[in-house]
Amino acid sequence: MITIHRAKVEDVYEIKKLLFNTWTATYSNIYSPEAIELITSRWHSVVLLTKQIKNPSLFFSVAKDGNKIVGMCNATLTQGGKVINIQRLHIIPEYQRRGIGSKLIEEVIKTFPKALKIELEVEKQNERALTFYQKQGFQRIGKKTFEIASVHMTCVVMEKLV
Ligand SMILES: CC(C)(COP(=O)(O)OP(=O)(O)OC[C@H]1O[C@@H](n2cnc3c(N)ncnc32)[C@H](O)[C@@H]1OP(=O)(O)O)[C@@H](O)C(=O)NCCC(=O)NCCS
């Protein structure tokens, strides 16, 4: 059975591994292995992830199958508590299409009951995630570009009223 929990500091290495594996599976057709290595080493360092797990204003959740972490999500409130921002949502490849991503989003909405909407950004070539969010009721509202470690990223900004 899949259960949802707040991440604990001792989960950090399993989360880091999950992020590297899902990033590789998702983005290897979009970015070079060197770019994935560089981005994940910066964004998913043990120091940064530990700080985020300890941050009480960040909802850092994990989906577990027994003791195994099979998915994770980060969300926080912005704009004076009116808007939920989802920063990460990753399910390990062999557990995708089992309703876990939908379940993690439901839990985020329950955690921030006063929010009026959810916002997030998706890499513009990540078609599967764009389809998933559209099925969840998100709409495209714009685009954003980033430069990280000399890698140019274009993201679609999406939102959903809750
Ligand atoms: C995108 C992601 C979070 C979706 O989570 P998930 O647990 O696989 O999705 P769910 O099982 O809850 O899917 C709900 C519905 O979304 C749609 N959907 C989900 N994944 C899809 C895919 N790969 N292709 C087409 N539709 C998809 C389907 O309609 C699905 O319902 P169905 O399986 O009954 O048809 C997950 O696939 C993932 O982690 N991908 C890699 C990382 C990533 O891209 N994260 C998002 C970055 S912003």
The ligand as an SDF file (V2000), in Angstrom:
LIG
                    3D

 48 50  0  0  0  0  0  0  0  0999 V2000
    4.6320   13.2450  -14.1760 C   0  0  0  0  0  0  0  0  0  0  0  0
    4.4970   12.3450  -12.9300 C   0  0  0  0  0  0  0  0  0  0  0  0
    4.7470   13.1690  -11.6790 C   0  0  0  0  0  0  0  0  0  0  0  0
    3.0630   11.7800  -12.9150 C   0  0  0  0  0  0  0  0  0  0  0  0
    2.9120   10.9500  -11.7590 O   0  0  0  0  0  0  0  0  0  0  0  0
    2.2110    9.5230  -11.8620 P   0  0  0  0  0  0  0  0  0  0  0  0
    2.1070    8.9490  -10.5150 O   0  0  0  0  0  0  0  0  0  0  0  0
    2.9390    8.7250  -12.8810 O   0  0  0  0  0  0  0  0  0  0  0  0
    0.7860    9.9410  -12.4480 O   0  0  0  0  0  0  0  0  0  0  0  0
   -0.6710    9.3220  -12.0820 P   0  0  0  0  0  0  0  0  0  0  0  0
   -0.5890    7.8420  -12.1010 O   0  0  0  0  0  0  0  0  0  0  0  0
   -1.1820    9.9870  -10.8640 O   0  0  0  0  0  0  0  0  0  0  0  0
   -1.4350    9.8020  -13.3970 O   0  0  0  0  0  0  0  0  0  0  0  0
   -2.6920   10.4460  -13.4060 C   0  0  0  0  0  0  0  0  0  0  0  0
   -3.1300   10.6480  -14.8420 C   0  0  0  0  0  0  0  0  0  0  0  0
   -2.2450   11.5480  -15.5170 O   0  0  0  0  0  0  0  0  0  0  0  0
   -2.0640   11.1340  -16.8870 C   0  0  0  0  0  0  0  0  0  0  0  0
   -0.6800   10.7180  -17.0860 N   0  0  0  0  0  0  0  0  0  0  0  0
    0.2470   10.4600  -16.1280 C   0  0  0  0  0  0  0  0  0  0  0  0
    1.4170   10.1010  -16.6930 N   0  0  0  0  0  0  0  0  0  0  0  0
    1.2180   10.1070  -18.0130 C   0  0  0  0  0  0  0  0  0  0  0  0
    2.0360    9.7980  -19.1310 C   0  0  0  0  0  0  0  0  0  0  0  0
    3.2940    9.3800  -18.9930 N   0  0  0  0  0  0  0  0  0  0  0  0
    1.5110    9.9090  -20.3780 N   0  0  0  0  0  0  0  0  0  0  0  0
    0.2360   10.3000  -20.5490 C   0  0  0  0  0  0  0  0  0  0  0  0
   -0.6170   10.5960  -19.5290 N   0  0  0  0  0  0  0  0  0  0  0  0
   -0.1200   10.5150  -18.2910 C   0  0  0  0  0  0  0  0  0  0  0  0
   -2.9920    9.9490  -17.1000 C   0  0  0  0  0  0  0  0  0  0  0  0
   -4.2500   10.4470  -17.5100 O   0  0  0  0  0  0  0  0  0  0  0  0
   -3.0750    9.3750  -15.6900 C   0  0  0  0  0  0  0  0  0  0  0  0
   -4.2400    8.6240  -15.4520 O   0  0  0  0  0  0  0  0  0  0  0  0
   -4.3200    7.1060  -16.0400 P   0  0  0  0  0  0  0  0  0  0  0  0
   -3.0290    6.4240  -15.7120 O   0  0  0  0  0  0  0  0  0  0  0  0
   -5.5070    6.5590  -15.2980 O   0  0  0  0  0  0  0  0  0  0  0  0
   -4.5340    7.2520  -17.5140 O   0  0  0  0  0  0  0  0  0  0  0  0
    5.4810   11.1370  -12.9910 C   0  0  0  0  0  0  0  0  0  0  0  0
    5.2950   10.4440  -14.1880 O   0  0  0  0  0  0  0  0  0  0  0  0
    6.9400   11.5300  -12.8710 C   0  0  0  0  0  0  0  0  0  0  0  0
    7.4870   11.5850  -11.7830 O   0  0  0  0  0  0  0  0  0  0  0  0
    7.6000   11.7890  -14.0120 N   0  0  0  0  0  0  0  0  0  0  0  0
    9.0410   12.0660  -13.9910 C   0  0  0  0  0  0  0  0  0  0  0  0
    9.4080   13.3500  -13.2910 C   0  0  0  0  0  0  0  0  0  0  0  0
    8.6200   14.5200  -13.8100 C   0  0  0  0  0  0  0  0  0  0  0  0
    8.5030   14.7520  -15.0090 O   0  0  0  0  0  0  0  0  0  0  0  0
    8.0770   15.2940  -12.8650 N   0  0  0  0  0  0  0  0  0  0  0  0
    7.3780   16.4990  -13.1450 C   0  0  0  0  0  0  0  0  0  0  0  0
    8.3890   17.5890  -13.2200 C   0  0  0  0  0  0  0  0  0  0  0  0
    7.6440   19.1350  -13.0130 S   0  0  0  0  0  0  0  0  0  0  0  0
  1  2  1  0
  2  3  1  0
  2  4  1  0
  2 36  1  0
  4  5  1  0
  5  6  1  0
  6  7  2  0
  6  8  1  0
  6  9  1  0
  9 10  1  0
 10 11  2  0
 10 12  1  0
 10 13  1  0
 13 14  1  0
 14 15  1  0
 15 16  1  0
 15 30  1  0
 16 17  1  0
 17 18  1  0
 17 28  1  0
 18 19  1  0
 18 27  1  0
 19 20  2  0
 20 21  1  0
 21 22  1  0
 21 27  2  0
 22 23  1  0
 22 24  2  0
 24 25  1  0
 25 26  2  0
 26 27  1  0
 28 29  1  0
 28 30  1  0
 30 31  1  0
 31 32  1  0
 32 33  2  0
 32 34  1  0
 32 35  1  0
 36 37  1  0
 36 38  1  0
 38 39  2  0
 38 40  1  0
 40 41  1  0
 41 42  1  0
 42 43  1  0
 43 44  2  0
 43 45  1  0
 45 46  1  0
 46 47  1  0
 47 48  1  0
M  END
$$$$
